[in-house]
Amino acid sequence: MMKPGIAGIAGILLSLIAPAYVAAQASIRDGAVQDWTSLKATMMKISEAMPEDRFGYRATPAERTWGEQILHVAEANVNQMGRLGPKAWRPSST
């Protein structure tokens, strides 16, 4: 009986570890999508609470306007979701 070489041992280890790694990645992705969906609903409520004619409101001259801040958060979320890979879908505007 031949003893498995380093390549054989590495192959065995990889076959044992790979499914767990793939499952962990899916879990992270699914958790991120779930969090994003919840935060999207919250951001929509926040943005809808401000009358449209007040989206230019700026608390101080150095700060973003209300509308700019909403866009900043939306863009950051789109960028973060894009890191999940090519299978992540782009969020809808509705």
N, C-alpha and C positions, 0 to 999 in steps of 0.2 A: 504494500500500500504506500502510495506516495504522499508525502506531507505537502500541504498547500504552501506555495511560495508567498512572498510579500504581496504580489499582485493578486493572488487568490484570496488572501486574507482581506486585502483592501476591497476587493469585489464583494466579498461576503458582508463586510461591515457596511459598505455603501448600500447594498440591497436591504440591509436592516434599518439603516438610518434614513434613507431617501423618503420612504413613505411618511415617516413622522415629520420630516422637514416640510414636505409638500402640504401635509395637513396643518402644520403650524402656520405656514404662509397663508393658506386659505382662511384659517381662523383669524389671523391678523387683518387680512383684506376684508373679510365679512364684518369684523368688528368696526373697522374704519368706515365702511359703507353705512353701517347702522348708526354710528355716531354722527356721520355727516348728514344723514337723512334727518335725524333729530335736530341737529343744529341748524339745518336749512329751514326747518319749520319755525324754529325760534327766531331766526334772522328775518324771515318773511313777516312774522307778527310784529317784530320791532320796526321794520321798515314801513309796514302798513300803518303803524300807529302815528307816524309823522305825516301831517298833511303835505301833499305834493308841493305846494308853494313854499314850504319851509325846508326843503332838501338843501337849500343853500345856506342854512343856519351854520354858523361857526361860533363856538363858545369863546374862543380867543383867536386873534389874528394868525397865530402860528399853527393852529390846529387845522385838520381837514374839515371840510364841510360835512354835514350829516350824510349827504349823498355820496361824497367821496369816501367816507368811512365804510358805508355799506358796500360800495364797489370794491374797496380794498379787501374786505373780508371775503367777498365772493370770489375775487381773483385768487386770493391765497388758498381758498378751499379747492378751487379748480386745479391749481398747481399741485397741491398735496394729493388729491385724488389721482392725478396723472402719474404719480410715482408708484401707483399700484400695478402698473403695467398696461400693455395695450388692450387688455380686456376690460379695463375700467371704462365705464361710459361717462360721457360728458353730462354734467347736470343740466336739466332743462331749466328754462327761465320761468316756468310756471310752477 
